[in-house]
Structures are given as structure tokens and as C-alpha cells.
């Protein structure tokens, strides 16, 4: 899942980005309102975490700009703790409002809660055939057997399952899982896919991960999908 963090305090931004990345999210950042609004309205994000006191364009203006164009969930993260500020934020379309200072554990819990609410959100548990992925608990199972995955393998499998039946290019996979621009002379995606296959497919008769030569990778249960 991809998040956009708009926070002008550099140390706080770095801390939150690191922590959220360790929780399994792909995190883009912006340290001012102009860049934040541009990314929020042109990018494809599952959630925007927004500070209100930003240089240039305020967080209020970013929120209004996002709501004019998109329905991306927005979680406000700010030192403004007056009731009037909370009411204004929610009335302008924010999905939640968290006041600084805060517990990082509470932030993560609220991120998950916001993403569970509303239409079109991904469920907590993804399933393709007999493969099951619990996004909240970071657990994978195939049938009754637990599969141990690294964080990158988990993120890669989640991406494939969220786009079941589709073929994802190597550049798309690299940008979503590693937050990097894919270079044709690197085999990072292919190596990761081989390692994932060894855990998810090789021990089982029915294969779910497929390679489309010259295009990329996909995941589907051919028997279940007809």
C-alpha cells in the first residue's frame, strides 16, 4: 500500500517515513504544500498523511485541493488541537485527525482504520485460491501451512494479489515494492520473484505465479478463475 506523507519538519518526516516503511508501506514524502498538493492530485495513493502548518500552500488548501479532484483518504497529523480546527478538518473532508505529540503505534492503528473504512478499500485478508495473506498480521498461508516471508516478499506478494489476473511490468513492481525506478540492467525483480516462487509455488502442485515473457508477472488461480 502506498502512502503520501506531507510534513515540513525534516526530522519528523524522516522518522515517520522510516517507521511506516518498516510497517510494510511504500511512502512518498513532500516537505511543502505545493509539492504535496501536486503529488496528492497526480499520484495514486491509498492514503495521504497531512500536516496543516505547511510553508507556501497550507494543509487546509492541500486538503481542499485534493477533495476537489479525488476521494483519496486523508489523515491530518498536526499540532493544532483546538476543537474548531478538528471540526474544520473533518468538514473539509479529512477522514481522521490526530494531534501531535502522538504515539507512533496509534498512528499506525489509525492508518489501518482509515483504510478499512469507506468503499473500495482493500480487505484485511487477501485470498487467491488456497493462498491467503493477512495484511494486518503480516501472515501468509497456503492451505493449512504457514509461509514465512521477508518484508519485501510480503509486499511483493500483496501487490500481486491485489492485482490478481493482471500482468504487472517489472518497472511497476520495482516502483511499488522497492520505491525505485527500474533499470533494465538490474535483475532485482526477477531474483525476488524466484525467491517468492520458491516459497509460494514450488512446494505445491497448483502454481499461482506466472511469468509473461517480455511483459512481467501476474498471479491467478486458473482453476478458480475459470
C-alpha positions in Angstrom: 0.0 0.0 0.0 1.3 3.4 -1.0 1.2 6.5 1.3 2.0 10.1 0.8 3.4 11.9 3.8 3.2 15.8 3.7 5.3 17.1 6.6 7.6 20.2 6.7 9.6 19.2 9.8 12.5 17.2 8.2 13.4 15.1 11.2 9.8 14.2 11.9 9.3 13.4 8.2 12.3 11.1 8.1 11.3 9.4 11.3 7.7 8.7 10.1 8.8 7.6 6.7 11.3 5.1 8.2 8.7 3.8 10.7 5.9 3.4 8.1 8.3 1.7 5.6 9.2 -0.8 8.3 5.4 -1.4 8.7 5.3 -2.5 5.1 4.1 0.6 3.4 5.7 2.4 0.4 6.0 6.0 1.5 6.5 9.1 -0.7 7.2 12.4 1.0 6.7 16.2 0.5 8.0 18.9 2.8 5.8 21.8 1.5 2.3 22.3 0.4 3.0 23.0 -3.3 4.8 19.6 -3.8 2.3 17.8 -1.5 -0.7 19.0 -3.4 0.9 18.1 -6.8 1.7 14.6 -5.7 -1.6 14.0 -4.0 -3.6 15.0 -7.0 -1.5 13.4 -9.7 -0.3 10.3 -7.9 -2.1 7.1 -7.0 -2.1 6.8 -3.2 -4.1 4.7 -0.7 -3.8 7.4 2.0 -2.4 10.9 2.5 -1.0 11.9 5.9 -1.1 15.6 6.0 0.3 18.3 8.3 -1.6 21.5 8.4 1.1 24.1 9.1 3.0 24.0 5.8 5.0 26.6 4.0 3.7 28.1 0.8 0.4 26.3 0.5 -1.2 25.4 3.8 -2.5 22.0 4.7 -6.0 23.3 4.6 -5.5 24.3 1.0 -4.0 20.9 0.2 -7.0 19.2 1.7 -9.4 21.3 -0.3 -7.4 20.8 -3.5 -7.4 17.0 -3.0 -11.1 16.9 -2.3 -11.9 18.8 -5.5 -10.2 16.1 -7.6 -10.0 12.9 -5.6 -11.5 10.8 -2.9 -8.1 9.6 -1.5 -8.4 9.1 2.3 -6.7 11.9 4.2 -5.4 11.6 7.8 -4.5 15.0 9.3 -1.4 15.0 11.6 -1.0 18.4 13.3 -0.2 20.3 16.4 -3.4 22.3 16.0 -5.5 20.8 18.8 -8.5 23.2 19.1 -11.9 21.7 18.6 -12.6 24.3 15.9 -9.6 23.0 13.9 -10.7 19.4 14.3 -14.2 20.3 13.1 -12.9 22.3 10.2 -10.6 19.5 9.1 -13.4 16.9 9.2 -15.9 19.3 7.4 -13.4 19.8 4.6 -13.2 16.1 4.0 -10.5 14.7 6.2 -11.1 11.0 7.3 -9.3 11.3 10.6 -7.5 13.9 12.8 -4.5 13.1 15.0 -2.9 15.7 17.3 0.8 16.0 17.9 2.5 14.7 20.0 1.2 11.2 19.3 2.1 7.6 19.7 3.5 6.0 16.6 1.6 2.9 17.4 -1.6 4.9 17.4 -0.7 6.5 14.1 -0.3 3.0 12.5 -3.6 1.9 14.0 -5.4 4.9 12.6 -3.8 4.4 9.2 -5.2 0.9 9.1 -8.6 2.0 10.4 -9.0 4.8 7.8 -8.0 2.4 5.0 -10.6 -0.1 6.2 -13.4 2.4 6.1 -15.1 3.6 3.0 -15.9 2.0 -0.3 -13.2 0.4 -2.4 -10.7 -0.2 0.4 -8.7 -3.4 0.3 -9.8 -6.0 2.8 -7.6 -7.1 5.7 -7.2 -10.6 4.2 -6.4 -11.3 0.5 -7.1 -14.7 -1.0 -6.3 -16.3 -4.3 -7.1 -20.0 -4.5 -5.7 -21.6 -1.3 -3.2 -18.8 -0.8 -4.2 -16.4 2.0 -2.4 -13.1 3.0 -3.3 -11.3 6.3 -2.3 -7.7 5.7 -2.7 -6.6 9.3 -0.9 -9.5 10.9 1.7 -9.9 8.2 1.0 -13.6 7.8 0.8 -15.8 4.8 -0.7 -19.3 4.4 -1.2 -21.8 1.7 -3.8 -24.3 2.7 -3.1 -25.0 6.3 0.6 -24.3 6.0 2.2 -21.1 7.2 4.7 -19.4 4.8 7.5 -17.3 6.3 8.1 -14.2 4.1 10.5 -11.3 4.4 9.0 -7.8 4.4 9.9 -7.3 0.7 8.5 -10.7 -0.2 5.3 -9.9 1.7 4.9 -6.6 -0.1 5.6 -8.2 -3.4 3.0 -10.9 -2.8 0.5 -8.4 -1.6 0.9 -6.4 -4.8 0.4 -9.4 -7.0 -2.7 -10.5 -5.0 -4.2 -7.0 -5.1 -3.9 -7.1 -8.9 -4.9 -10.7 -9.4 -5.4 -11.6 -13.0 -3.3 -8.7 -14.2 0.2 -8.6 -15.6 2.5 -6.2 -13.8 5.6 -4.9 -15.6 9.0 -5.1 -13.8 9.1 -1.3 -13.7 5.7 -1.2 -11.9 6.7 -3.8 -9.4 10.0 -2.1 -8.7 8.4 1.3 -8.1 5.7 -0.2 -5.8 7.7 -2.6 -3.8 11.2 -1.0 -3.7 10.2 2.6 -4.4 12.9 2.8 -7.1 13.0 3.4 -10.8 13.6 0.1 -12.6 16.8 -0.1 -14.7 16.8 -2.7 -17.5 20.3 -3.9 -16.4 19.3 -4.9 -13.0 17.6 -8.2 -12.1 16.3 -7.3 -8.7 12.7 -8.0 -9.6 13.5 -11.4 -11.2 15.6 -12.5 -8.3 12.8 -11.5 -5.8 10.2 -13.4 -7.9 12.3 -16.5 -7.9 12.6 -16.4 -4.1 8.9 -15.8 -3.7 8.1 -18.7 -6.1 10.3 -21.0 -4.1 8.1 -20.4 -1.0 4.6 -19.9 -2.5 4.6 -22.1 -5.6 7.4 -24.7 -5.8 6.2 -26.9 -2.8 2.7 -27.1 -4.3 1.1 -28.8 -7.2 -1.0 -25.9 -8.3 1.0 -22.9 -9.5 -0.3 -19.4 -9.0 2.5 -17.0 -10.1 3.0 -16.7 -13.8 5.6 -15.1 -16.0 4.5 -13.4 -19.2 7.6 -13.2 -21.4 8.5 -9.6 -22.4 5.8 -8.2 -20.1 6.1 -9.1 -16.5 4.5 -11.1 -13.8 1.0 -11.9 -12.6 -0.8 -14.1 -10.1 -4.1 -16.0 -10.6 -5.8 -19.3 -9.6 -6.5 -20.6 -13.1 -8.8 -23.3 -11.8 -10.7 -21.0 -9.5 -10.8 -18.1 -12.0 -12.1 -20.2 -14.9 
